[in-house]
Amino acid sequence: MDMGLRGKSVFVAAASKGLGKAIALEYAREGAKVTIASRDERQLEAARGEIAAVAGSSPFVVRMDVRSADDIRAAVRAAVREHGGLDAIVTNAGGPPQGGFEAFDDDGWQSGFELTLMSVVRLIREALPALREAADGGRIVNVASMSVKEPIRNLILSNVFRAGVNALTKSLATELAPDRILINTVAPGRIGTDRLIDLDRKRAAELGVSVEDVQRESAAQIPLGRVGTPEEFARAAVFLGSFANTYVTGQALLVDGGIVKAL
Ligand SMILES: NC(=O)c1ccc[n+]([C@@H]2O[C@H](COP(=O)([O-])OP(=O)(O)OC[C@H]3O[C@@H](n4cnc5c(N)ncnc54)[C@H](OP(=O)(O)O)[C@@H]3O)[C@@H](O)[C@H]2O)c1
């Protein structure tokens, strides 16, 4: 299948490692002109080298903290300048901190809101003028979590604010359709990245068991019997954010090995 991405300009947020980097790599493999943006310049440089080695073309790199409106504006504008426009954007960020309802005061809730929901609002707002100019229409992919379908224990900030991302996706599918912009959410279950290892370590400490025990127990709950790889996740995300996708919009696609049972 031709993904229609050759020469397209694609911006991937929070792409120095994990899911964002895997998505950027898949886009680069498909011949897109990729911009990767996050906070840690050393990590970004390592990602740039890795993507260039595999895909044969070097992504454009910009430093950006998704909690800063100014950083987002500067980063998206730099990408548009560098690549002469923008055809697709992937919104993504680091995961919000763990905790239940009583773990967060007003400041904690406010920073979860800024990181997980407002970053998506701002990235999309900043990208829209260029996406509206894109020759084949624009594509927006929001990286969220399986919490859009089923709340996760001890991750209340993710549960609450990703529901907002899901509602934003559905609302914008209608608002942006006249501009030929398709928007979807891609929702990871348990994908093997640093974030997952970090969550598993915390769970192991909480239960007083080994990380391997937590990982075994968690794999046993997944119908496919294992956590997913970033590449598996990225292939689904890149399809939604490609020009092979011409009729899927407003959806939340779980990439979770079957763990969520909700219809
Ligand atoms: N992996 C999973 O199984 C899973 C499941 C459900 C949901 N998710 C969600 O998917 C998203 C990506 O997760 P991941 O597994 O790829 O995590 P990860 O391996 O920890 O990578 C996080 C990425 O986000 C960047 N980042 C963090 N804070 C940022 C900020 N304030 N501004 C800009 N970039 C920032 C990091 O780069 P810098 O340090 O360079 O900024 C890094 O590139 C998270 O929201 C996570 O909660 C993941």
The ligand as an SDF file (V2000), in Angstrom:
LIG
                    3D

 48 52  0  0  0  0  0  0  0  0999 V2000
    4.1560    3.1230   26.5360 N   0  0  0  0  0  0  0  0  0  0  0  0
    2.9170    2.7960   26.8680 C   0  0  0  0  0  0  0  0  0  0  0  0
    2.5800    1.6210   27.0520 O   0  0  0  0  0  0  0  0  0  0  0  0
    1.8660    3.8590   27.0300 C   0  0  0  0  0  0  0  0  0  0  0  0
    0.5820    3.4550   27.4060 C   0  0  0  0  0  0  0  0  0  0  0  0
   -0.4070    4.4060   27.5530 C   0  0  0  0  0  0  0  0  0  0  0  0
   -0.1160    5.7400   27.3110 C   0  0  0  0  0  0  0  0  0  0  0  0
    1.1420    6.0930   26.9420 N   0  0  0  0  0  0  0  0  0  0  0  0
    1.3780    7.5330   26.7250 C   0  0  0  0  0  0  0  0  0  0  0  0
    2.0300    7.7660   25.4850 O   0  0  0  0  0  0  0  0  0  0  0  0
    2.8690    8.9330   25.6120 C   0  0  0  0  0  0  0  0  0  0  0  0
    4.2780    8.5770   25.1580 C   0  0  0  0  0  0  0  0  0  0  0  0
    4.7340    7.5520   26.0170 O   0  0  0  0  0  0  0  0  0  0  0  0
    6.1310    6.7820   25.8520 P   0  0  0  0  0  0  0  0  0  0  0  0
    5.8660    5.4090   26.3410 O   0  0  0  0  0  0  0  0  0  0  0  0
    6.6860    7.0120   24.5270 O   0  0  0  0  0  0  0  0  0  0  0  0
    7.0030    7.5510   26.9460 O   0  0  0  0  0  0  0  0  0  0  0  0
    8.5920    7.7420   27.0620 P   0  0  0  0  0  0  0  0  0  0  0  0
    9.3070    6.5740   26.5030 O   0  0  0  0  0  0  0  0  0  0  0  0
    8.8100    8.1350   28.4800 O   0  0  0  0  0  0  0  0  0  0  0  0
    8.8860    8.9920   26.1020 O   0  0  0  0  0  0  0  0  0  0  0  0
    8.3180   10.2260   26.3970 C   0  0  0  0  0  0  0  0  0  0  0  0
    8.7250   11.2540   25.3440 C   0  0  0  0  0  0  0  0  0  0  0  0
    8.0520   12.4570   25.6650 O   0  0  0  0  0  0  0  0  0  0  0  0
    8.9870   13.5340   25.6950 C   0  0  0  0  0  0  0  0  0  0  0  0
    8.5050   14.5070   26.6620 N   0  0  0  0  0  0  0  0  0  0  0  0
    8.2310   14.3080   27.9690 C   0  0  0  0  0  0  0  0  0  0  0  0
    7.8060   15.4340   28.5290 N   0  0  0  0  0  0  0  0  0  0  0  0
    7.8160   16.3760   27.5400 C   0  0  0  0  0  0  0  0  0  0  0  0
    7.5120   17.7630   27.5120 C   0  0  0  0  0  0  0  0  0  0  0  0
    7.0910   18.4090   28.6010 N   0  0  0  0  0  0  0  0  0  0  0  0
    7.6400   18.4230   26.3450 N   0  0  0  0  0  0  0  0  0  0  0  0
    8.0880   17.7830   25.2340 C   0  0  0  0  0  0  0  0  0  0  0  0
    8.3840   16.4830   25.1990 N   0  0  0  0  0  0  0  0  0  0  0  0
    8.2540   15.7820   26.3510 C   0  0  0  0  0  0  0  0  0  0  0  0
   10.3100   12.8790   26.0820 C   0  0  0  0  0  0  0  0  0  0  0  0
   11.4030   13.6150   25.5670 O   0  0  0  0  0  0  0  0  0  0  0  0
   12.2570   14.7040   26.3500 P   0  0  0  0  0  0  0  0  0  0  0  0
   12.6450   14.1140   27.6590 O   0  0  0  0  0  0  0  0  0  0  0  0
   13.3820   14.9350   25.3760 O   0  0  0  0  0  0  0  0  0  0  0  0
   11.3780   15.9040   26.4710 O   0  0  0  0  0  0  0  0  0  0  0  0
   10.2050   11.5570   25.3190 C   0  0  0  0  0  0  0  0  0  0  0  0
   10.6330   11.7390   23.9870 O   0  0  0  0  0  0  0  0  0  0  0  0
    2.7820    9.3560   27.0830 C   0  0  0  0  0  0  0  0  0  0  0  0
    1.8210   10.3530   27.2270 O   0  0  0  0  0  0  0  0  0  0  0  0
    2.3430    8.0810   27.7770 C   0  0  0  0  0  0  0  0  0  0  0  0
    1.6610    8.3320   28.9970 O   0  0  0  0  0  0  0  0  0  0  0  0
    2.1460    5.1950   26.7920 C   0  0  0  0  0  0  0  0  0  0  0  0
  1  2  1  0
  2  3  2  0
  2  4  1  0
  4  5  1  0
  4 48  2  0
  5  6  2  0
  6  7  1  0
  7  8  2  0
  8  9  1  0
  8 48  1  0
  9 10  1  0
  9 46  1  0
 10 11  1  0
 11 12  1  0
 11 44  1  0
 12 13  1  0
 13 14  1  0
 14 15  2  0
 14 16  1  0
 14 17  1  0
 17 18  1  0
 18 19  2  0
 18 20  1  0
 18 21  1  0
 21 22  1  0
 22 23  1  0
 23 24  1  0
 23 42  1  0
 24 25  1  0
 25 26  1  0
 25 36  1  0
 26 27  1  0
 26 35  1  0
 27 28  2  0
 28 29  1  0
 29 30  1  0
 29 35  2  0
 30 31  1  0
 30 32  2  0
 32 33  1  0
 33 34  2  0
 34 35  1  0
 36 37  1  0
 36 42  1  0
 37 38  1  0
 38 39  2  0
 38 40  1  0
 38 41  1  0
 42 43  1  0
 44 45  1  0
 44 46  1  0
 46 47  1  0
M  CHG  2   8   1  16  -1
M  END
$$$$
